[in-house]
Amino acid sequence: MIDLRHHGDSEVGGGLIDFAVNVRTGTPPAWLAERIRASVADLAAYPDPSAARAAVAARHGRAVGEVLLTAGAAEAFVLLARVVAPRRAVVVHPQFTEPEAALRAAGHAVERVVLGGDFALDPSAVPDDADLVMLGNPTNPTSVLHPAEAVAALARPGRLVVVDEAFMDCVPGEPASLAGRLPAGVAVIRSLTKTWGLAGLRAGYVLAEPGLIGRLAEAQPLWAVSTPALAAIEACCAPDAVAEADAWAAAMGAERDRLAAALTGRGLHVVPRPAASFLCVRLPDALGVRALLRQRGYAVRRGDTFPGLGPDWLRIAVRDAAAHDGLLKALADLGV
Ligand SMILES: Cc1ncc(COP(=O)(O)O)c(C=O)c1O
C-alpha cells in the first residue's frame, strides 16, 4: 500500500541539506517578504480577495469570474473533490499524490492511469468514458512537461480535465500552460508556494469556467485565503514579478541541466527533458543510497511513494552549483 500522504517535507530536518522539498531556496525574496509584512497592518479586517483576484485574472488574461483564490493548490484539490460527482475518475500517474488522496477522502473511486517509458502523456491510455481526469504539468515527480496540445486533447464534452500547473512557472515563457487558453472543460490549478517560497503562507488559485468557479467557491470556507496570502498573490502576479520568475526559471534550468548531465555521466538514468525544478532519477537500490546519503547529511526524496515509480527511484531538487557539487561528491563517496 502506497502512502499517498507522504511528502518531501517529512524527509527533511535534523540539519540535513535539503534536496527533497521542491521549494526554491533563498525565498521569499526581500521585496515580497516586505509586502507580506506590510499586510499585517490590515489584519483586523476580514480578507478582501478582490484586488488579488483581479491581479490573477490580469496575469493570465482571464475574466475575474474564472478565478478562485485558494489556500495553496492543496485546498483546490479538496474543493474540487467535494464538488465533483464523477462516474469514472482517472488520475494520471506518476504525479503528486494529493489529488488522488483528496478524491478518495471525498468518497470517490479513483482509477490510475500509469504512464510508462519516459512518462510522456499518452492520451489513448485515458479511458474514453472517464469524466474526470487529473494530471500534472510539468509533472511532479518526473519533471516531464506535456505539450499544451496533448493536454488540451484530453478535453471533451462531459469531461472535466484538471491540470495541476503548480510547477509551470519553472518553464520560461510557460508555452505549455493552458492558463491563458482555458479550453472548455479544462480547469487549471496554480501554486505560488514553490517559486516564491510561500509554502508556509498557503497561496494558490484555480482557473476554470465561471460555473465551476462558483461551485468551488460555495464549497470553500469563508475567508479561506488570509490577508497576507492575498497580498502575496497580488504581488506575485505583477508583471515585474512574473519577469523575475521567468529569469529565475531560465537560470534554474541551466543549473538543472548541468546536474542532470553529471548524474547521467555516472550511469544514472535521469528522466529525459526535465522541465521543472527537480530531477527524477533511477538507480539500483535507490532507497539504500538515500539512506546512506542521509548519514552523510543529504536528504533526497524517495520515489517509492509515487504510484508508477518504485524503490529504484529518487527525486532530487535543483539547487545551486555548490550544493550540487556537494551532493555529487557524497554520491561519489558511495561509489555512485
Ligand atoms: C505538483 C504539486 N502540486 C501541488 C502542490 C501543493 O502546492 P501548495 O503548496 O500550493 O498547496 C505540490 C506540493 O508539493 C506539488 O508538488
The ligand as a Gaussian input file, in Angstrom:
#p B3LYP/6-31G(d) Opt

LIG

0 1
 C        2.651000      19.065000      -8.139000
 C        2.212000      19.743000      -6.904000
 N        1.028000      20.355000      -6.895000
 C        0.574000      20.990000      -5.797000
 C        1.318000      21.013000      -4.647000
 C        0.766000      21.712000      -3.449000
 O        1.026000      23.052000      -3.580000
 P        0.540000      24.085000      -2.477000
 O        1.680000      24.332000      -1.561000
 O        0.182000      25.306000      -3.286000
 O       -0.626000      23.509000      -1.787000
 C        2.545000      20.389000      -4.603000
 C        3.356000      20.403000      -3.356000
 O        4.286000      19.676000      -3.183000
 C        3.006000      19.734000      -5.758000
 O        4.177000      19.118000      -5.778000

